[in-house]
Amino acid sequence: MIRYDPDKWFGFHKLIQLKGSVTLTVLPRCIFAALLTALVNHMDTIYFPKAPYAHQIFTFGLSFLIIMRTNLSYNRYWEGISQVIVMHSKWVDSMTQLLSFDELSKGAAGAAGPKFRERVVHIMSLMSAVAMLELQGEDDPESYQAIVPFKPGEKFDFYKNAREEGDDDENAELDIEELPVVGGMSDLEFRELMRANQEDAQVHYLMQKMVRMVSQRQQLGGVAAPPPIVSRIFQELSNGLLGFENAYKVARTPFPFPYAQIVQYLQLAFILSCPFVVVSYVDELALQMFFTFLGVFCFTSLNAVASELEDPFGRDANDLPLRFLHFQFVNKLNQLHRSQLTDADNEALRQDDLPAAKADTTAKVGVRPSPVSVQKQVLSPPASPGDFDEGVGSMMAELNLKVSASGGALMHQQALRDVFDSLDQNGNGVLDHDECRELCGKIGLIYSNEKFDHMMKKLDPDGDSQVSFDVFWAWFKKKTRQNGQKEASDLG
């Protein structure tokens, strides 16, 4: 790709620049048409109708075809650079997330983090280099010699060849032969890529390796982020591969041959017919040759520009600077890999050692505090017998839910037996004083000693401070009946 200064010499500098120009390509055809004009004038045998409508129709058709081809070729050129930029930007995005998430790993996974991150940066830079070679159609073993180890801080002289020819940086061609890769390319990787090359799947091979590395790393405890967040990494990797496929489509799908062929036929016909038309309407030989040259130059130069733009991934002067784009990509990867948070960033993340506020678990719907946390709470005012009835009602609702969920396989008595056995920690078949207090805690109530003794009289009519299951079951049925009567009276 040619870099140029549009304002140099008020824009006239471009008129004398030959590198990247199609002037030398079309000049022989223009000269031939001009000489043919001189021959027609010398022979003086031309006869052309007074109204050249037929030739005008032909010229309009040729103009339409050439303009359409130029427009389509420019679209191919622009799509090519757009998809390469999408490919690199998506891969940079995926590496940004991957490196950041993996830095959060702890334990053994955290200790292995630097080695893993170094490896994935290497694979990503190698994948970009191989993608550039595939887009340029250089997938033979000799082309892979351009892959060299990346050296941080190294500056490539992109304008070396241009300066040797006398051009300055502002009007130079982006020129680079090397494809730097973090860590270089080992002999084993070269052999693996050559095997993948037989199936034309070098980039896909490296992409599969990257996905496997990330997946196994997460399974081992790395990439410490929730799975829905980690999936974003795979999504961006996939989007980058889609950008490569779209660019590869442009590189491997040529401009339709019939279209290019018919334009060449009509262009040749115009070169041969233009001198006859000009001689018929212009008298002076010099003007005849000039206008013939100008007309032929107009059509042939536009067609030559279209031919240059329709294949943007070669190594010509006007082709896209893929290796320069790759070098920029690797520089970004290296910056992401080596960058760290500054002291100011770490200071902003530091948390003061303030006493944490205790959450009120009793405010959460359907959540009951554990017995330990219940004993630490201070309720004011003390719970009343009415509160106890509400707690018992909650227990009844839970038992009803268990019985309904069992489909009749579990009865209320058995469900209550399970509750009783869970409270009977010493397994003596009765609930003692402490276990009954735990029952109150289980249904979310804490009583003073006076209130608790009052409740124990209801559960323990005998006064021996022990409650058997039969007594517990009789009390439960009585409470169930009383609650049912109360609900009925409330509805009435």
C-alpha positions in Angstrom: 0.0 0.0 0.0 1.3 3.4 -1.0 1.4 6.2 1.6 1.3 9.6 0.0 0.9 13.3 1.0 -2.2 14.6 -0.9 -1.0 18.2 -0.3 2.5 17.9 -1.4 3.3 20.4 -4.3 -0.4 21.3 -4.2 -1.3 17.8 -5.2 0.8 17.7 -8.3 3.4 15.4 -6.9 1.2 12.5 -7.6 1.4 13.2 -11.3 5.1 12.2 -11.5 5.0 9.3 -9.0 5.3 6.0 -10.9 5.4 3.5 -8.0 1.9 2.0 -7.7 0.6 3.9 -10.8 -1.2 2.2 -13.7 0.2 4.8 -16.1 3.0 2.6 -17.5 0.5 -0.3 -17.8 -1.9 1.6 -20.1 0.6 3.8 -21.9 1.4 1.4 -24.7 -2.3 1.0 -25.6 -2.7 4.8 -25.7 0.3 5.2 -27.9 -0.8 2.5 -30.2 -4.2 4.2 -30.6 -2.6 7.6 -31.3 -0.3 6.0 -34.0 -3.3 4.3 -35.5 -5.0 7.7 -35.7 -2.0 9.1 -37.7 -2.1 6.1 -40.0 -5.9 6.6 -40.7 -5.3 10.3 -41.3 -2.4 9.5 -43.7 -4.4 6.9 -45.7 -7.3 9.3 -46.0 -9.7 6.4 -46.6 -12.0 6.9 -43.6 -15.7 7.3 -44.1 -17.9 7.8 -41.1 -21.6 8.7 -40.9 -22.4 12.3 -40.0 -24.2 11.1 -36.8 -22.0 8.6 -34.8 -25.0 7.3 -32.7 -24.0 3.7 -33.1 -20.5 4.3 -31.7 -22.0 6.4 -28.8 -24.2 3.5 -27.8 -21.2 1.2 -27.8 -19.2 3.8 -25.7 -22.1 4.2 -23.2 -22.2 0.4 -22.7 -18.4 0.2 -22.2 -18.5 3.1 -19.8 -21.2 1.4 -17.7 -19.3 -1.9 -17.6 -16.0 -0.3 -16.6 -17.6 1.9 -13.9 -19.4 -1.1 -12.4 -16.2 -3.1 -12.4 -14.3 -0.3 -10.7 -17.1 0.0 -8.0 -17.2 -3.7 -7.3 -13.4 -3.9 -7.2 -13.2 -1.0 -4.7 -15.8 -2.8 -2.6 -13.7 -6.0 -2.6 -10.7 -3.9 -1.5 -12.5 -2.2 1.3 -14.1 -5.4 2.5 -10.7 -7.0 2.6 -9.2 -4.5 4.9 -12.3 -4.3 7.0 -12.4 -8.0 7.7 -8.7 -8.2 8.5 -9.3 -5.4 11.1 -12.3 -7.2 12.5 -10.3 -10.3 12.8 -7.5 -8.7 14.7 -9.7 -6.5 16.9 -11.8 -9.5 18.0 -8.8 -11.6 18.8 -7.3 -8.7 20.8 -10.6 -8.4 22.7 -10.6 -12.1 23.5 -7.0 -12.0 24.7 -7.7 -8.9 26.8 -10.4 -10.9 28.6 -8.5 -14.1 28.8 -5.4 -12.6 30.3 -7.3 -10.5 32.8 -9.5 -13.4 34.0 -6.6 -15.8 34.3 -4.7 -13.4 36.5 -7.5 -13.9 39.1 -6.6 -17.6 39.5 -5.6 -18.9 42.9 -3.5 -21.7 44.3 -1.8 -24.1 42.0 -3.6 -22.7 39.0 -2.4 -19.2 39.9 1.2 -20.4 40.1 1.0 -21.9 36.6 -0.7 -18.7 35.3 2.4 -16.9 33.8 3.4 -20.0 31.8 -0.1 -20.5 30.4 -0.5 -16.8 29.5 2.8 -16.8 27.7 1.7 -19.8 25.7 -1.7 -18.5 24.6 -0.1 -15.2 23.5 2.4 -17.2 21.4 -0.4 -19.3 19.8 -2.4 -16.2 19.0 0.5 -14.3 17.4 1.3 -17.5 15.4 -2.3 -17.8 14.3 -2.2 -14.2 13.0 1.0 -14.8 11.1 -0.4 -18.0 9.5 -3.6 -16.1 8.6 -1.5 -13.4 6.8 0.3 -16.1 4.8 -2.9 -17.8 3.8 -4.5 -14.5 2.7 -1.5 -13.8 0.5 -1.5 -17.3 -1.0 1.9 -18.1 0.4 1.4 -21.3 2.2 4.4 -23.2 0.9 7.2 -24.3 3.3 9.6 -21.5 2.0 7.0 -18.8 2.9 7.1 -19.9 6.6 10.7 -18.8 6.8 9.3 -15.3 7.2 8.1 -16.2 10.7 10.7 -14.9 13.1 10.8 -14.4 16.9 9.3 -11.2 18.2 11.7 -8.9 20.1 10.0 -6.4 22.3 11.0 -2.9 21.5 12.4 -3.8 18.0 11.6 -1.3 15.3 11.1 -2.5 11.8 12.2 -0.2 9.0 9.1 -0.3 6.8 10.4 2.3 4.4 13.9 0.9 3.8 13.3 -0.1 0.1 11.5 3.1 -0.6 14.4 5.3 0.7 16.9 3.3 -1.4 14.9 4.4 -4.4 14.9 8.1 -3.3 11.4 8.4 -1.9 10.7 9.9 1.6 8.5 8.3 4.3 5.4 10.3 3.4 5.4 8.8 -0.1 6.7 5.4 0.6 5.4 1.9 0.3 4.8 0.0 3.5 7.3 -2.8 3.1 8.1 -5.6 5.6 9.2 -9.2 4.9 9.2 -10.6 8.5 6.2 -11.9 10.4 7.3 -11.7 14.1 5.7 -14.2 16.5 6.0 -14.1 20.3 8.4 -17.0 21.1 9.0 -17.7 17.4 8.0 -21.0 15.7 9.5 -24.3 16.8 10.3 -27.2 14.4 7.4 -29.2 15.9 5.0 -26.4 15.2 6.3 -26.1 11.6 5.7 -29.8 11.0 2.2 -29.6 12.5 1.3 -26.6 10.3 2.6 -28.4 7.2 0.3 -31.4 8.0 -2.6 -29.0 8.5 -1.6 -27.3 5.2 -2.5 -30.5 3.4 -6.1 -29.9 4.4 -5.9 -26.1 4.0 -6.7 -25.7 7.7 -3.7 -24.1 9.3 -5.6 -21.2 11.0 -8.4 -23.6 12.1 -5.8 -26.0 13.6 -4.4 -23.2 15.7 -7.8 -22.0 16.7 -8.7 -25.5 17.9 -5.6 -25.6 19.9 -6.4 -22.2 21.5 -10.0 -23.3 22.4 -8.6 -26.5 24.0 -6.0 -24.6 26.0 -8.6 -22.2 27.4 -11.1 -25.0 28.2 -8.6 -27.2 30.0 -7.2 -24.3 31.8 -10.6 -23.4 33.2 -11.2 -27.0 34.2 -7.9 -26.9 36.2 -9.0 -23.8 38.1 -7.7 -21.1 35.9 -9.6 -18.3 34.1 -11.3 -17.5 37.3 -14.6 -16.1 36.0 -18.2 -17.4 35.9 -18.8 -19.6 32.9 -21.2 -17.1 31.2 -18.4 -14.6 31.3 -15.8 -17.0 30.0 -18.1 -17.8 27.1 -17.5 -14.3 25.9 -13.8 -15.3 25.2 -14.9 -18.1 23.0 -17.4 -15.8 21.3 -14.8 -13.2 20.4 -12.4 -16.0 19.2 -15.2 -17.2 16.9 -15.9 -13.6 15.7 -12.3 -13.2 14.8 -12.3 -16.4 12.9 -15.4 -15.3 11.0 -13.5 -12.1 10.0 -10.7 -14.3 8.6 -13.1 -16.4 6.7 -14.7 -13.3 5.1 -11.3 -12.0 4.2 -10.3 -15.4 2.8 -13.4 -15.4 0.7 -12.2 -12.2 -1.1 -8.7 -13.7 -1.4 -9.8 -17.0 -2.9 -12.8 -15.8 -5.0 -11.5 -14.0 -8.1 -13.5 -11.4 -10.0 -15.9 -13.2 -12.3 -14.1 -14.2 -15.5 -16.9 -13.5 -18.0 -17.2 -10.0 -16.8 -13.4 -9.3 -17.0 -13.3 -11.0 -20.4 -16.1 -9.0 -22.0 -14.6 -5.7 -20.7 -11.3 -6.6 -22.3 -13.0 -7.4 -25.7 -14.9 -4.1 -25.6 -11.8 -2.2 -24.6 -9.9 -3.6 -27.5 -12.8 -2.7 -29.8 -12.7 0.9 -28.5 -9.0 1.2 -29.0 -9.4 0.2 -32.7 -12.5 2.2 -33.4 -11.7 5.4 -31.6 -9.2 6.7 -34.2 -11.8 6.4 -37.0 -14.3 8.5 -35.0 -11.9 11.2 -34.0 -10.4 11.6 -37.5 -14.0 12.0 -38.9 -14.7 15.0 -36.7 -11.2 16.6 -36.0 -9.1 18.0 -38.8 -5.7 18.7 -37.3 -3.5 15.6 -37.0 -2.0 16.7 -33.6 -5.5 17.2 -32.1 -6.6 13.9 -33.6 -3.8 12.0 -31.9 -4.3 13.9 -28.6 -8.0 13.3 -28.3 -7.6 9.6 -29.3 -4.8 9.2 -26.7 -7.0 10.9 -24.1 -10.1 8.8 -24.8 -8.3 5.5 -24.7 -6.4 6.5 -21.6 -9.6 7.3 -19.8 -11.2 3.8 -20.4 -8.0 1.7 -20.1 -6.8 3.4 -16.9 -10.1 2.9 -15.1 -10.1 -0.7 -16.1 -6.5 -1.1 -14.9 -7.3 0.5 -11.5 -10.2 -1.9 -11.1 -7.9 -4.8 -11.9 -5.4 -3.5 -9.2 -8.1 -3.2 -6.5 -10.0 -6.5 -7.1 -7.3 -8.6 -5.5 -6.2 -6.7 -2.3 -4.1 -9.5 -0.7 -1.1 -9.8 -2.9 2.4 -8.3 -2.6 2.0 -5.5 -5.2 2.5 -1.9 -4.3 -1.2 -1.2 -4.0 -2.1 -4.3 -2.1 -3.0 -4.2 1.6 0.0 -4.2 4.1 -1.0 -7.4 5.8 2.5 -7.9 7.4 2.5 -4.4 8.7 -1.0 -5.0 10.2 0.3 -8.3 11.8 3.3 -6.4 13.3 0.9 -3.9 14.9 -1.3 -6.8 16.2 1.7 -8.6 17.8 2.7 -5.3 19.5 -0.7 -5.1 21.0 -0.5 -8.6 22.3 2.8 -8.0 23.8 1.5 -4.8 25.5 -1.5 -6.7 26.9 0.7 -9.5 28.2 3.3 -7.3 29.9 1.1 -4.5 31.2 0.3 -4.4 34.9 -1.9 -2.3 37.2 -0.1 0.9 38.5 0.2 1.7 42.2 -2.7 4.2 41.8 -4.9 1.4 40.4 -4.1 -0.9 43.2 -4.7 1.8 45.8 -8.2 2.4 44.3 -8.9 -1.4 44.7 -7.8 -1.5 48.3 -10.5 -2.0 50.9 -10.4 -0.5 54.4 -10.7 -2.9 57.3 -14.1 -1.7 58.4 -16.4 -4.0 60.5 -18.8 -5.7 58.1 -22.5 -5.0 58.7 -24.4 -8.1 59.7 -27.3 -9.0 57.4 -30.7 -9.5 59.0 -31.4 -13.0 57.7 -34.9 -13.0 59.3 -35.9 -10.3 56.8 -35.5 -12.7 53.9 -38.7 -14.4 52.8 -38.6 -18.1 53.4 -35.2 -18.1 55.1 -34.9 -19.2 58.7 -31.8 -18.5 60.9 -29.7 -21.4 62.1 -29.9 -22.3 65.8 -26.4 -20.8 66.4 -27.3 -17.5 64.8 -30.7 -17.5 66.6 -29.1 -17.7 70.0 -27.0 -14.6 69.2 -30.0 -12.5 68.3 -31.8 -10.3 70.9 -35.5 -10.0 70.2 -37.4 -7.1 71.7 -40.1 -7.5 72.8 -40.1 -11.2 73.7 -42.1 -13.6 71.5 -45.6 -14.2 72.5 -47.8 -17.3 72.4 -49.4 -15.9 69.3 -45.9 -15.8 67.6 -45.5 -19.5 68.6 -48.7 -20.4 66.9 -47.5 -18.7 63.7 -44.3 -20.6 63.9 -46.2 -23.9 64.3 -48.3 -22.9 61.4 -45.2 -22.6 59.2 -44.1 -26.0 60.3 -47.5 -27.4 59.4 -47.3 -25.8 56.0 -43.9 -27.5 55.4 -45.2 -30.9 56.4 -48.2 -30.5 54.1 -45.8 -29.6 51.3 -43.7 -32.7 51.9 -46.8 -35.0 52.1 -48.2 -33.5 48.8 -44.8 -33.9 47.0 -44.6 -37.6 48.0 -47.9 -38.3 46.2 -49.3 -40.1 49.2 -46.3 -42.2 49.9 -45.5 -40.1 53.0 -48.1 -39.5 55.8 -48.2 -36.6 58.2 -47.3 -38.8 61.1 -44.2 -40.1 59.4 -43.2 -36.6 58.2 -43.5 -35.3 61.8 -41.5 -38.3 63.0 -38.7 -37.2 60.7 -38.8 -33.7 62.3 -38.9 -35.3 65.8 -35.9 -37.6 65.1 -33.9 -34.7 63.7 -34.4 -32.8 66.9 -33.7 -35.8 69.1 -29.9 -35.4 69.0 -29.1 -37.8 71.8 -31.4 -40.5 70.4 -33.2 -41.3 73.6 -36.7 -41.1 72.0 -37.8 -38.0 73.8 -37.1 -34.3 73.5 -35.4 -32.7 76.5 -35.3 -29.1 77.6 -32.5 -28.0 75.2 -34.0 -29.9 72.2 -37.3 -28.2 72.7 -35.6 -24.9 72.8 -34.0 -25.8 69.5 -37.5 -26.6 68.1 -38.4 -23.0 68.9 -35.2 -21.8 67.1 -36.1 -23.9 64.1 -39.4 -22.2 63.6 -37.7 -18.8 64.1 -38.6 -17.9 67.8 -36.6 -17.1 70.8 -38.2 -16.9 74.3 -37.1 -15.8 77.7 -36.9 -18.5 80.3 -40.3 -17.5 81.7 -42.0 -17.7 78.3 -40.2 -20.9 77.5 -41.4 -22.6 80.7 -44.9 -21.5 79.8 -44.6 -23.2 76.4 -43.2 -26.4 77.9 -46.3 -26.8 80.0 -48.3 -27.1 76.8 -45.9 -29.6 75.3 -45.2 -31.5 78.5 -48.5 -31.8 80.5 -46.8 -34.4 82.8 -44.1 -31.9 83.9 -41.1 -34.3 83.6 -39.3 -31.9 81.2 -39.4 -34.6 78.5 -41.6 -34.8 75.5 -42.2 -38.2 73.8 -43.3 -38.5 70.2 -46.8 -39.6 71.2 -47.3 -36.5 73.2 -45.7 -34.5 70.4 -48.1 -36.1 67.9 -51.1 -35.4 70.1 -50.1 -31.8 70.5 -49.6 -31.4 66.7 -53.0 -32.8 65.9 -54.6 -30.5 68.4 -52.8 -27.5 67.0 -53.8 -28.5 63.4 -57.4 -28.7 64.4 -57.3 -25.3 66.2 -55.6 -23.6 63.3 -58.2 -25.1 60.9 -61.1 -23.8 63.1 -59.4 -20.4 63.3 -59.0 -20.1 59.6 -62.7 -21.1 59.1 -63.9 -18.4 61.6 -61.7 -15.8 59.8 -63.3 -16.7 56.5 -66.8 -16.7 58.0 
